[in-house]
């Protein structure tokens, strides 16, 4: 997926270039008005760039220099909107096959029964949309998009209208889509929890431009990108881990990263499952000596790589504990401990946010 577009919309201009993963989830993240929906509408053919080029899996959808601008129906793009947009007078079954019937039989590569089973909507096939919950409507909308046998799936904040319970219901299905059907997915959101759970690659947008693009774990751990991540509460580190022990003798789940073990609250996932964890910088304390009696479950020896001191109340420390780990301490603690770059320290982790589901750690290999 290669996207390079310029589009002027009154006083606002989208000028963005980035690459996405060929099989996996590329997330467009940014505050409202950053240009996320404008970009996927250009990919879908619902809006045309003034300049640029868009290609997906070798198919050129738009090229201003060559005069290429495929109509939406020839782009083989499935689109899932925020509100599902189901046809109210049709049953779930009829909604699902509505787009499928427009696809020539020889080009249909997605099986109806496989989609119904994956999304768990077999018992809903005879219902009308007005008898579905919000989560059920979105599952049907995803199924309808898949049954057009798309070469790519666009998802524009598909969970935005759902409460936490319905969001937790839908996330596992989205997680499986790209793996089950080998689809590149361009996913729009301004919710970090969704990004953490779903994305393989992250594109951060700010006022129509790409502020950063690359590996999700790297970007979410970069201090200089904090301004785009929702403020101080979002600053921290993302670690790729694997379930070592779903439930140890103390009732905790053990996650491995490198040669280190991270203890977290129980996670209902089998041994070997790849999981991302997010550790906010304000949930990491510093000690100069290994604590002997403490309530902390996670204490890692390491050293201070980088000190970021902008003169404010807090000072940010980038630690090396086998993986990069950010800590945020008060200026008073920073001075009292006389912290310096290269200094050996112990990282004390207070709390860990565990992603709700699995991700695919092999997507980098698939890019070749």
C-alpha positions as CSV (number, residue, x, y, z in Angstrom):
1,X,0.0,0.0,0.0
2,X,1.6,3.3,-1.1
3,X,-0.4,6.5,-0.7
4,X,0.9,10.0,-1.6
5,X,-1.9,12.5,-2.0
6,X,-2.5,16.3,-2.0
7,X,-6.1,17.6,-1.8
8,X,-7.2,21.2,-1.0
9,X,-10.4,21.5,0.8
10,X,-11.1,25.2,1.4
11,X,-8.6,26.5,3.9
12,X,-7.5,22.9,4.8
13,X,-5.0,20.9,2.8
14,X,-4.2,17.2,3.0
15,X,-0.6,16.6,2.0
16,X,0.3,13.1,3.1
17,X,2.6,10.3,2.0
18,X,3.1,6.9,3.6
19,X,3.3,3.2,3.1
20,X,1.1,0.6,4.7
21,X,1.6,-3.1,5.5
22,X,0.6,-5.5,2.6
23,X,-1.3,-7.8,5.0
24,X,-2.2,-6.4,8.4
25,X,-3.6,-3.2,9.9
26,X,-2.2,0.2,9.1
27,X,-3.8,2.7,11.5
28,X,-4.4,6.4,10.7
29,X,-4.3,8.1,14.1
30,X,-4.9,11.8,14.9
31,X,-7.2,14.2,16.5
32,X,-10.5,15.1,14.9
33,X,-9.9,17.2,11.8
34,X,-6.4,15.8,11.2
35,X,-7.5,14.5,7.7
36,X,-7.9,10.8,8.4
37,X,-11.3,10.3,6.8
38,X,-10.3,12.6,3.9
39,X,-7.5,10.2,3.1
40,X,-9.5,7.0,3.2
41,X,-12.2,8.6,1.1
42,X,-9.5,9.3,-1.5
43,X,-8.4,5.7,-1.4
44,X,-12.1,4.6,-1.8
45,X,-12.6,6.9,-4.8
46,X,-15.3,8.9,-3.0
47,X,-13.0,12.0,-3.3
48,X,-10.2,12.7,-5.8
49,X,-6.8,14.1,-4.9
50,X,-5.6,17.2,-6.7
51,X,-2.2,15.5,-7.1
52,X,-0.7,12.2,-6.1
53,X,-0.6,8.4,-6.5
54,X,-2.4,5.6,-4.7
55,X,-1.5,1.9,-5.2
56,X,-2.7,-1.2,-3.4
57,X,-1.0,-4.6,-3.9
58,X,0.3,-3.5,-7.2
59,X,-3.0,-2.1,-8.5
60,X,-2.8,1.7,-9.3
61,X,-6.1,3.3,-8.1
62,X,-5.1,6.9,-8.8
63,X,-2.2,8.6,-10.6
64,X,-2.5,12.3,-11.4
65,X,0.4,12.3,-13.8
66,X,-0.8,9.3,-15.8
67,X,-4.5,10.3,-15.7
68,X,-5.5,7.2,-13.8
69,X,-8.6,7.6,-11.5
70,X,-10.5,4.3,-11.2
71,X,-14.1,4.6,-10.2
72,X,-15.1,3.2,-6.7
73,X,-16.7,0.1,-8.1
74,X,-13.4,-0.9,-9.9
75,X,-11.1,-0.3,-6.9
76,X,-12.0,-3.6,-5.0
77,X,-12.2,-1.7,-1.8
78,X,-14.5,-2.7,1.1
79,X,-15.6,0.2,3.3
80,X,-16.9,0.0,6.9
81,X,-18.4,3.2,8.2
82,X,-19.0,4.4,11.7
83,X,-22.7,3.7,11.7
84,X,-22.8,0.5,9.6
85,X,-25.2,2.0,7.1
86,X,-27.3,-1.2,6.7
87,X,-30.3,-1.2,4.4
88,X,-33.3,-1.1,6.9
89,X,-35.8,-2.9,4.6
90,X,-33.6,-5.9,4.0
91,X,-32.8,-8.8,6.3
92,X,-29.2,-9.4,7.6
93,X,-28.8,-12.1,4.9
94,X,-29.9,-9.7,2.1
95,X,-27.6,-7.0,3.5
96,X,-24.7,-9.4,3.4
97,X,-25.2,-10.5,-0.2
98,X,-26.2,-7.0,-1.5
99,X,-22.7,-6.1,-2.5
100,X,-21.6,-9.6,-3.2
101,X,-24.1,-9.9,-6.1
102,X,-22.4,-6.9,-7.8
103,X,-19.1,-8.9,-7.9
104,X,-18.7,-11.3,-10.9
105,X,-18.7,-14.9,-9.7
106,X,-15.2,-15.6,-11.0
107,X,-13.9,-12.8,-8.8
108,X,-15.6,-13.9,-5.6
109,X,-12.9,-15.2,-3.3
110,X,-14.6,-14.8,0.1
111,X,-17.0,-17.5,1.1
112,X,-20.4,-16.5,2.6
113,X,-20.5,-19.3,5.2
114,X,-16.9,-18.5,6.3
115,X,-17.7,-14.9,6.9
116,X,-20.9,-15.8,8.8
117,X,-19.0,-18.2,11.0
118,X,-16.1,-15.8,11.7
119,X,-18.4,-13.0,12.7
120,X,-20.8,-15.2,14.7
121,X,-23.9,-13.9,12.9
122,X,-25.6,-17.1,11.8
123,X,-28.4,-16.6,14.2
124,X,-29.1,-13.1,12.9
125,X,-29.6,-13.9,9.2
126,X,-33.4,-13.5,9.2
127,X,-33.5,-10.3,11.4
128,X,-33.9,-6.8,10.2
129,X,-31.3,-4.1,11.2
130,X,-33.8,-2.5,13.6
131,X,-33.6,-5.7,15.7
132,X,-29.9,-5.7,16.0
133,X,-27.7,-4.2,18.8
134,X,-25.0,-1.7,17.8
135,X,-22.3,-4.4,18.0
136,X,-24.3,-6.8,15.8
137,X,-24.9,-4.1,13.2
138,X,-21.2,-3.4,12.9
139,X,-20.4,-7.1,12.6
140,X,-22.9,-7.3,9.7
141,X,-21.4,-4.2,8.1
142,X,-18.0,-5.8,8.3
143,X,-19.4,-9.0,6.7
144,X,-21.0,-7.1,3.9
145,X,-17.7,-5.4,3.1
146,X,-15.8,-8.7,3.2
147,X,-18.3,-10.4,0.9
148,X,-17.4,-7.9,-1.9
149,X,-14.1,-9.9,-2.1
150,X,-12.1,-6.7,-1.6
151,X,-8.4,-6.3,-2.2
152,X,-8.4,-3.9,0.7
153,X,-10.6,-3.0,3.7
154,X,-11.2,0.6,4.8
155,X,-12.5,1.1,8.3
156,X,-13.5,4.6,9.4
157,X,-13.8,4.6,13.2
158,X,-16.1,1.6,13.1
159,X,-16.2,1.5,16.9
160,X,-16.8,5.1,17.6
161,X,-20.6,4.8,18.2
162,X,-20.2,1.8,20.5
163,X,-20.0,1.6,24.3
164,X,-17.1,-0.2,26.0
165,X,-18.9,-3.6,26.1
166,X,-19.9,-3.5,22.4
167,X,-16.4,-2.4,21.5
168,X,-14.9,-5.3,23.4
169,X,-17.3,-7.6,21.4
170,X,-16.2,-6.3,18.0
171,X,-12.4,-5.9,18.5
172,X,-11.6,-9.7,18.4
173,X,-13.3,-10.0,15.0
174,X,-11.4,-7.1,13.5
175,X,-8.1,-8.6,14.9
176,X,-8.7,-11.7,12.9
177,X,-9.7,-10.2,9.6
178,X,-6.4,-9.5,8.0
179,X,-5.0,-12.8,9.0
180,X,-8.0,-14.9,8.0
181,X,-8.4,-13.2,4.6
182,X,-4.9,-11.9,4.0
183,X,-6.2,-8.3,3.6
184,X,-4.5,-5.0,4.1
185,X,-6.7,-2.9,6.3
186,X,-6.5,0.9,6.6
187,X,-8.1,1.7,10.0
188,X,-9.0,5.2,11.2
189,X,-9.2,6.0,14.8
190,X,-8.4,8.7,17.4
191,X,-8.7,6.1,20.3
192,X,-5.3,4.8,21.5
193,X,-6.8,1.6,23.0
194,X,-8.0,0.6,19.5
195,X,-4.7,1.4,17.9
196,X,-2.7,-0.6,20.5
197,X,-4.9,-3.7,20.0
198,X,-5.1,-3.7,16.2
199,X,-2.3,-1.9,14.4
200,X,0.8,-3.3,12.9
201,X,1.9,0.0,11.4
202,X,1.0,3.5,12.7
203,X,0.6,6.7,10.7
204,X,0.2,9.8,12.9
205,X,-1.6,12.7,11.2
206,X,-1.6,16.3,12.2
207,X,-3.4,19.0,10.3
208,X,-3.4,17.0,7.1
209,X,0.2,16.0,7.2
210,X,2.1,12.9,8.3
211,X,3.8,13.7,11.6
212,X,5.3,10.2,11.9
213,X,4.9,6.8,10.3
214,X,6.4,3.5,11.1
215,X,6.4,0.5,13.6
216,X,3.7,1.0,16.2
217,X,5.9,0.0,19.2
218,X,8.6,2.4,18.1
219,X,6.4,5.4,17.5
220,X,4.3,5.0,20.7
221,X,7.6,4.9,22.7
222,X,9.0,8.1,21.2
223,X,8.9,11.0,23.6
224,X,8.9,13.7,20.9
225,X,5.6,12.4,19.5
226,X,3.8,12.8,22.8
227,X,2.1,16.0,21.6
228,X,0.2,14.0,19.1
229,X,-0.8,11.2,21.4
230,X,-3.4,12.9,23.6
231,X,-1.2,14.5,26.2
232,X,0.8,13.4,29.2
233,X,-1.4,10.5,30.1
234,X,-0.6,8.8,26.8
235,X,3.2,9.1,27.1
236,X,4.9,5.8,27.8
237,X,6.3,2.6,26.3
238,X,4.8,-0.2,24.2
239,X,6.4,-3.7,24.6
240,X,5.8,-6.7,22.4
241,X,5.5,-9.7,24.8
242,X,4.5,-13.4,24.7
243,X,2.4,-15.2,27.3
244,X,4.9,-17.4,29.2
245,X,2.4,-18.6,31.8
246,X,-1.3,-17.7,31.7
247,X,-1.7,-18.2,35.5
248,X,1.2,-18.7,38.0
249,X,0.9,-19.7,41.6
250,X,0.3,-16.1,42.7
251,X,-2.6,-15.8,40.2
252,X,-0.7,-13.5,37.8
253,X,0.0,-13.9,34.1
254,X,3.6,-14.0,33.2
255,X,4.7,-12.3,29.9
256,X,8.1,-12.6,28.4
257,X,10.0,-9.9,26.5
258,X,13.6,-10.9,25.7
259,X,15.0,-12.6,28.7
260,X,12.7,-10.7,31.1
261,X,9.4,-11.7,32.7
262,X,6.6,-9.1,33.3
263,X,3.9,-10.0,35.8
264,X,0.4,-8.6,35.0
265,X,-3.2,-9.2,36.2
266,X,-4.7,-12.4,34.8
267,X,-5.1,-12.5,31.0
268,X,-7.3,-15.1,29.5
269,X,-5.0,-16.1,26.7
270,X,-3.1,-19.3,26.0
271,X,0.7,-19.8,26.4
272,X,2.6,-18.4,23.4
273,X,0.0,-15.7,22.6
274,X,1.7,-12.5,21.3
275,X,0.4,-9.5,23.3
276,X,1.3,-5.8,23.4
277,X,1.5,-4.1,26.7
278,X,1.5,-0.3,27.3
279,X,3.3,1.1,30.3
280,X,2.6,4.8,31.0
281,X,5.7,6.7,32.0
282,X,4.1,8.0,35.2
283,X,3.7,4.3,36.2
284,X,7.4,3.7,36.3
285,X,9.4,4.5,39.4
286,X,13.2,4.7,39.9
287,X,15.4,3.2,42.6
288,X,19.2,3.3,42.9
289,X,19.2,0.0,44.8
290,X,17.1,-3.1,44.5
291,X,14.2,-2.8,46.9
292,X,14.1,-5.6,49.5
293,X,10.6,-5.3,50.7
294,X,8.1,-3.7,48.3
295,X,4.6,-4.2,46.8
296,X,6.0,-3.8,43.3
297,X,5.7,-7.0,41.2
298,X,8.0,-5.8,38.4
299,X,11.5,-4.6,39.2
300,X,14.0,-4.6,36.4
301,X,17.7,-3.6,36.6
302,X,18.8,-1.3,33.8
303,X,20.4,2.0,33.0
304,X,19.4,5.6,32.0
305,X,19.9,6.0,28.3
306,X,18.5,9.5,27.9
307,X,17.3,12.4,30.1
308,X,14.7,14.8,28.6
309,X,14.6,17.9,30.8
310,X,12.5,20.7,29.4
311,X,12.5,22.7,32.6
312,X,9.0,21.7,33.7
313,X,7.8,19.9,36.8
314,X,8.5,16.5,35.5
315,X,11.7,15.0,33.9
316,X,11.5,12.1,31.4
317,X,14.0,9.3,31.6
318,X,14.5,6.7,28.8
319,X,15.7,3.5,30.4
320,X,17.2,0.4,28.9
321,X,15.8,-2.7,30.6
322,X,16.3,-5.0,27.7
323,X,13.8,-2.9,25.8
324,X,13.3,0.9,25.9
325,X,11.2,2.0,28.9
326,X,10.2,5.5,29.7
327,X,9.9,6.8,33.3
328,X,8.6,10.2,34.5
329,X,9.8,11.5,37.8
330,X,9.3,14.8,39.6
331,X,12.1,17.4,39.3
332,X,12.6,17.1,43.1
333,X,13.2,13.3,42.8
334,X,15.5,13.8,39.8
335,X,17.6,16.2,41.9
336,X,17.5,14.1,45.1
337,X,18.6,11.0,43.3
338,X,21.2,12.9,41.3
339,X,20.3,11.0,38.1
340,X,22.6,11.1,35.1
341,X,22.7,9.4,31.7
342,X,24.4,6.0,31.8
343,X,23.6,5.5,35.5
344,X,22.6,2.0,36.6
345,X,19.1,2.1,38.1
346,X,16.1,-0.2,38.9
347,X,12.8,0.4,37.2
348,X,9.8,-0.2,39.4
349,X,6.6,-0.7,37.3
350,X,3.4,0.2,39.2
351,X,0.8,-0.7,36.5
352,X,0.6,-2.2,33.1
353,X,-2.1,-1.8,30.4
354,X,-2.5,-5.1,28.5
355,X,-4.0,-5.1,25.0
356,X,-7.3,-6.8,24.7
357,X,-6.2,-9.3,22.1
358,X,-3.5,-10.7,19.9
359,X,-1.5,-9.1,17.2
360,X,0.6,-10.6,14.4
361,X,4.4,-10.2,15.2
362,X,5.3,-11.6,11.7
363,X,4.0,-8.6,9.6
364,X,7.5,-7.2,9.1
365,X,8.5,-10.5,7.4
366,X,5.4,-10.2,5.1
367,X,6.6,-6.9,3.7
368,X,9.3,-8.6,1.6
